[in-house]
Amino acid sequence: MTPAVKRIRFVEQVKRCIFFKKLQVVHAIILTLMILSNQTILPLAAPQPVSAENIQIELTPSVQPIRLSQIREIDPEPTETIEIDQDFALSRSGSEIASQTPKAEPTPTPKPKTEYQWMTFTATFYAGDQKGLNPQLRTATGTRATAGRTIAVDPRVIPYGTKVYIEGWGYRIAEDCGGFSGKHIDIFVDHIADIPRAGKIRVRLRIVK
């Protein structure tokens, strides 16, 4: 190998050494700058699959009903009416619940009927075999006088057709009239022998219908 060739190779090796030295210096400068700026190059992380464990759902807390005891703890003496629901309201004292349902009106007490009122009358008698009566025994209302049913009355006091109960004599119907007025009745019997010896007595009666 000639001296000229040796020199050329030597120069090329020197150039190569200088180039690599420069690269090392540049790399050292870059590392120094990265350390000073606290920046590191991290490899890209692979995306994580989405799962139910990685998802956090924030649920809205459910609304709890307010109790009367909680209202009293907040304000033991509320000054205004607190609406609980449509049908009930908390009273001003906070201790009573008043229903808003309308109260039923009391049923009026019925007055006693006339049929339950006893009245005192004078009673006389007339018989089917008594002289002066028409043979057909027709009454003022057109019916036939019948013992145990027919009585004569003042129609202004007891209207015709009224059913009465006479104490001691039973039920009778006002079918006839007599020559008297006011609280007086004439009880029809079959025979004169059926008439009481007194002939006139005081009786109590009440109107049935």
Secondary structure, 3 states (H helix, E strand, C coil): CCHHHHHHHHHHHHHHHHHHHHHHHHHHHHHHHHHHCCCCCCCCCCCCCCCCCCCCCCCCCCCCCCCHHHHHHHCCCCCCCEECCCCEEECCCCCCEEECCCCCCCCCCCCCCHHHCCEEEEEEEEECCCCCCCCCCECCCCCECCCCCEEEECCCCCCCCCEEEECCCEEEEEEEECCCCCCEEEEEECCHHHCCCCCCEEEEEEECC
